[in-house]
Amino acid sequence: MSPLLLTGRVERGEGIATGLGCPTANLAVEQGVIIPALGVYVAETILEGATFPSLVCVNDGRTGNNLKLEVHLLDICRDLSGKLLSVRLISKMRDLIPWESTEQMTALISKDLETARTWFAHSGS
């Protein structure tokens, strides 16, 4: 896939990802913007001129009609509320998987974070 750049302002989320050990910056996707398939991606996030390796989940929310990007900057802990982010989706890691328990989702996120860190370690980014 060719990298795709999406830009948006961070909105307040529900805090679900934070509770699962992976705090995210939530970007609403404007109507009419073309995005790739729903799923989990390795990405680069541009914030205030700096670029950060990231893990991004493109999903449609719990209602199925609230398209958003959940952006996690790897190994960075900052309050990003209201900040303008540009996110370059680089490579899809996996499709979304329905989860039955918090423990299952926490384990899956942990594996995704490990996979993303390994990807960046080997990509030279």
Contact map, one row per residue, 1 for C-alpha under 8 A:
11100000000000000000000000000000000000000000000000000000000000000000000000000000000000000110000000000000000000000000000000000
11110000000000000000000000000000000000000000000000000000000000000000000000000000000000000100000000000000000000000000000000000
11111000000000000000000000000000000000000000000000000000000000000000000000000000000000011110000000000000000000000000000000000
01111100000000000000000000000000001000000000000000000000000000000000000000000000000000111100000000000000000000000000000000000
00111110000000000000000000000000000000000000000000000000000000000000000000000000000001111000000000000000000000000000000000000
00011111000000000000000000000000000000000000000000000000000000000000000000000000000001110000000000000000000000000000000000000
00001111100000000000000000000000000000000000000000000000000000000000000000000000000111100000000000000000000000000000000000000
00000111110000000000000000111000000000000000000000000000000000000000000000000000000111000000000000000000000000000000000000000
00000011111000000000000000110000000000000000000000000000000000000000000000000000011110000000000000000000000000000000000000000
00000001111100000000000011110000000000000000000000000000000000000000000000000001111110000000000000000000000000000000000000000
00000000111110000000000011110000000000000000000000000000000000000000000000000000110000000000000000000000000000000000000000000
00000000011111000000000011000000000000000000000000000000000000000000000000000000100000000000000000000000000000000000000000000
00000000001111110000000011000000000000000000000000000000000000000000000000000000000000000000000000000000000000000000000000000
00000000000111110000000000000000000000000000000000000000000000000000000000000000000000000000000000000000000000000000000000000
00000000000011111110001000000000000000000000000000000000000000000000000000000000000000000000000000000000000000000000000000000
00000000000011111111000000000000000000000000000000000000000000000000000000000000000000000000000000000000000000000000000000000
00000000000000111111111100000000000000000000000000000000000000000000000000000000000000000000000000000000000000000000000000000
00000000000000111111111100000000000000000000000000000000000000000000000000000000000000000000000000000000000000000000000000000
00000000000000111111111000000000000000000000000000000000000000000000000000000000000000000000000000000000000000000000000000000
00000000000000011111111000000000000000000000000000000000000000000000000000000000000000000000000000000100110010000000000000000
00000000000000001111111000000000000000000000000000000000000000000000000000000000000000000000000000000000010000000000000000000
00000000000000001111111100000000000000000000000000000000000000000000000100000000000000000000000000000000000010000000000000000
00000000000000101111111110000000000000000000000000000000000000000000000100000000000000000000000000000000000000000000000000000
00000000000000001100011111000000000000000000000000000000000000000000011110000000000000000000000000000000000000000000000000000
00000000011110000000001111100000000000000000000000000000000000000000011100000001100000000000000000000000000000000000000000000
00000000011110000000000111110000000000000000000000000000000000000001111000000000000000000000000000000000000000000000000000000
00000001111000000000000011111000000000000000000000000000000000000001111000000000000000000000000000000000000000000000000000000
00000001111000000000000001111100000000000000000000000000000000000011100000000000000000000000000000000000000000000000000000000
00000001000000000000000000111110100000000000000000000000000000000011100000000000000000000000000000000000000000000000000000000
00000000000000000000000000011111100000000000000000000000000000000000000000000000000000000000000000000000000000000000000000000
00000000000000000000000000001111100000000000000000000000000000000000000000000000000000000000000000000000000000000000000000000
00000000000000000000000000000111110000000000000000000000000000000000000000000000000000000000000000000000000000000000000000000
00000000000000000000000000001111111000000000000000000000000000000000000000000000000000000000000000000000000000000000000000000
00000000000000000000000000000001111100000000000000000000000000000000000000000000000000000000000000000000000000000000000000000
00010000000000000000000000000000111110000000000000000000000000000000000000000000000000000000000000000000000000000000000000000
00000000000000000000000000000000011111000000000000000000000000000000000000000000000000000000000000000000000000000000000000000
00000000000000000000000000000000001111100000000000000000010000000000000000000000000000000000000000000000000000000000000000000
00000000000000000000000000000000000111110000000000000000111100000000000000000000000000000000001100000000000000000000000000000
00000000000000000000000000000000000011111000000000000000111000000000000000000000000000000001111100000000000000000000000000000
00000000000000000000000000000000000001111100000000000011110000000000000000000000000000000001111100000000000000000000000000000
00000000000000000000000000000000000000111110000000000011110000000000000000000000000000001111110000000000000000000000000000000
00000000000000000000000000000000000000011111000000001111000000000000000000000000000000001111100000000000000000000001001000000
00000000000000000000000000000000000000001111100000001111000000000000000000000000000000111110000000000000000000000000000000000
00000000000000000000000000000000000000000111110000111100000000000000000000000000000000111100000000000000000000000000000000000
00000000000000000000000000000000000000000011111000111100000000000000000010000000000011110000000000000000000000000000000000000
00000000000000000000000000000000000000000001111111110000000000000000000000000000000011100000000000000000000000000000000000000
00000000000000000000000000000000000000000000111111110000000000000000000000000000001111000000000000000000000000000000000000000
00000000000000000000000000000000000000000000011111000000000000000000000000000000000000000000000000000000000000000000000000000
00000000000000000000000000000000000000000000011111100000000000000000000000000000000000000000000000000000000000000000000000000
00000000000000000000000000000000000000000000011111110000000000000000000000000000000000000000000000000000000000000000000000000
00000000000000000000000000000000000000000001111011111000000000000000000000000000000000000000000000000000000000000000000000000
00000000000000000000000000000000000000000001111001111100000000000000000011000000000000000000000000000000000000000000000000000
00000000000000000000000000000000000000000111100000111110000000000000000011000000000000000000000000000000000000000000000100001
00000000000000000000000000000000000000000111100000011111000000000000001111000000000000000000000000000000000000000001000000000
00000000000000000000000000000000000000011110000000001111100000000000001111000000000000000000000000000000000000011001000000000
00000000000000000000000000000000000000011110000000000111110000000000111100000000000000001000000000000000000000000000000000000
00000000000000000000000000000000000001111000000000000011111000000000111000000000000000000000000000000000000000000000000000000
00000000000000000000000000000000000011111000000000000001111100000011110000000000000000000000000000000000000000000000000000000
00000000000000000000000000000000000001100000000000000000111110000111110000000000000000000000000100000000000000000000000000000
00000000000000000000000000000000000001000000000000000000011111111111000000000000000000000000000000000000000000000000000000000
00000000000000000000000000000000000000000000000000000000001111111111000000000000000000000000000000000000000000000000000000000
00000000000000000000000000000000000000000000000000000000000111110100000000000000000000000000000000000000000000000000000000000
00000000000000000000000000000000000000000000000000000000000111111100000000000000000000000000000000000000000000000000000000000
00000000000000000000000000000000000000000000000000000000000111111110000000000000000000000000000000000000000000000000000000000
00000000000000000000000000000000000000000000000000000000000110111110000000000000000000000000000000000000000000000000000000000
00000000000000000000000000000000000000000000000000000000001111111111000000000000000000000000000000000000000000000000000000000
00000000000000000000000000011000000000000000000000000000011110011111100000000000000000000000000000000000000000000000000000000
00000000000000000000000001111000000000000000000000000000011110000111110000000000000000000000000000000000000000000000000000000
00000000000000000000000001111000000000000000000000000001111000000011111000000000000000000000000000000000000000000000000000000
00000000000000000000000111100000000000000000000000000001111000000001111100000000000000000000000000000000000000000000000000000
00000000000000000000000111100000000000000000000000000111100000000000111110000000000000000000000000000000000000000000000000000
00000000000000000000011110000000000000000000000000000111000000000000011111000000000000000000000000000000000000000000000000000
00000000000000000000000100000000000000000000100000011110000000000000001111111000000000000000000000000000000000000000000000000
00000000000000000000000000000000000000000000000000011110000000000000000111110000000000000000000000000000000000001000100000000
00000000000000000000000000000000000000000000000000000000000000000000000011111000000000000000000000000000000000000000000000000
00000000000000000000000000000000000000000000000000000000000000000000000011111100000000000000000000000000000000000000000000000
00000000000000000000000000000000000000000000000000000000000000000000000010111110000000000000000000000000000000000000000000000
00000000000000000000000000000000000000000000000000000000000000000000000000011111000000000000000000000000000000000000000000000
00000000000000000000000000000000000000000000000000000000000000000000000000001111100000000000000000000000000000000000000000000
00000000010000000000000010000000000000000000000000000000000000000000000000000111111000000000000000000000000000000000000000000
00000000011100000000000010000000000000000000000000000000000000000000000000000011111000000000000000000000000000000000000000000
00000000111000000000000000000000000000000000000000000000000000000000000000000001111100000000000000000000000000000000000000000
00000000110000000000000000000000000000000000001000000000000000000000000000000001111110000000000000000000000000000000000000000
00000011110000000000000000000000000000000000001000000000000000000000000000000000011111000000000000000000000000000000000000000
00000011110000000000000000000000000000000000111000000000000000000000000000000000001111100000000000000000000000000000000000000
00001111000000000000000000000000000000000000111000000000000000000000000000000000000111110000000000000000000000000000000000000
00011110000000000000000000000000000000000011110000000000000000000000000000000000000011111000000000000000000000000000000000000
00111100000000000000000000000000000000000011100000000000000000000000000000000000000001111100000000000000000000000000000000000
00111000000000000000000000000000000000001111000000000001000000000000000000000000000000111111000000000000000000000000000000000
11110000000000000000000000000000000000001111000000000000000000000000000000000000000000011111000000000000000000000000000000000
10100000000000000000000000000000000000001110000000000000000000000000000000000000000000001111100000000000000000000000000000000
00000000000000000000000000000000000000111100000000000000000000000000000000000000000000001111111000000000000000000000000000000
00000000000000000000000000000000000000111100000000000000000000000000000000000000000000000011111000000000000000000000000000000
00000000000000000000000000000000000000111000000000000000000000000000000000000000000000000001111100000000000000000000000000000
00000000000000000000000000000000000001110000000000000000000000000000000000000000000000000001111110000000000000000000000000000
00000000000000000000000000000000000001110000000000000000001000000000000000000000000000000000011111000000000000000000000000000
00000000000000000000000000000000000000000000000000000000000000000000000000000000000000000000001111100000000000000000000000000
00000000000000000000000000000000000000000000000000000000000000000000000000000000000000000000000111110000000000000000000000000
00000000000000000000000000000000000000000000000000000000000000000000000000000000000000000000000011111101100000000000000000000
00000000000000000000000000000000000000000000000000000000000000000000000000000000000000000000000001111101100000000000000000000
00000000000000000000000000000000000000000000000000000000000000000000000000000000000000000000000000111111100000000000000000000
00000000000000000001000000000000000000000000000000000000000000000000000000000000000000000000000000111111110000000000000000000
00000000000000000000000000000000000000000000000000000000000000000000000000000000000000000000000000001111111000000000000000000
00000000000000000000000000000000000000000000000000000000000000000000000000000000000000000000000000111111111100000000000000000
00000000000000000001000000000000000000000000000000000000000000000000000000000000000000000000000000111111111110000000000000000
00000000000000000001100000000000000000000000000000000000000000000000000000000000000000000000000000000111111111000000000000000
00000000000000000000000000000000000000000000000000000000000000000000000000000000000000000000000000000011111111100000000000000
00000000000000000000000000000000000000000000000000000000000000000000000000000000000000000000000000000001111111110000000000000
00000000000000000001010000000000000000000000000000000000000000000000000000000000000000000000000000000000111111111000000000000
00000000000000000000000000000000000000000000000000000000000000000000000000000000000000000000000000000000011111111100000000000
00000000000000000000000000000000000000000000000000000000000000000000000000000000000000000000000000000000001111111110000000000
00000000000000000000000000000000000000000000000000000010000000000000000000000000000000000000000000000000000111111111000000000
00000000000000000000000000000000000000000000000000000010000000000000000001000000000000000000000000000000000011111111100000000
00000000000000000000000000000000000000000000000000000000000000000000000000000000000000000000000000000000000001111111110000000
00000000000000000000000000000000000000000000000000000000000000000000000000000000000000000000000000000000000000111111111000000
00000000000000000000000000000000000000000100000000000110000000000000000000000000000000000000000000000000000000011111111100000
00000000000000000000000000000000000000000000000000000000000000000000000001000000000000000000000000000000000000001111111110000
00000000000000000000000000000000000000000000000000000000000000000000000000000000000000000000000000000000000000000111111111000
00000000000000000000000000000000000000000100000000000000000000000000000000000000000000000000000000000000000000000011111111100
00000000000000000000000000000000000000000000000000001000000000000000000000000000000000000000000000000000000000000001111111111
00000000000000000000000000000000000000000000000000000000000000000000000000000000000000000000000000000000000000000000111111111
00000000000000000000000000000000000000000000000000000000000000000000000000000000000000000000000000000000000000000000011111110
00000000000000000000000000000000000000000000000000000000000000000000000000000000000000000000000000000000000000000000001111111
00000000000000000000000000000000000000000000000000000000000000000000000000000000000000000000000000000000000000000000000111111
00000000000000000000000000000000000000000000000000001000000000000000000000000000000000000000000000000000000000000000000110111
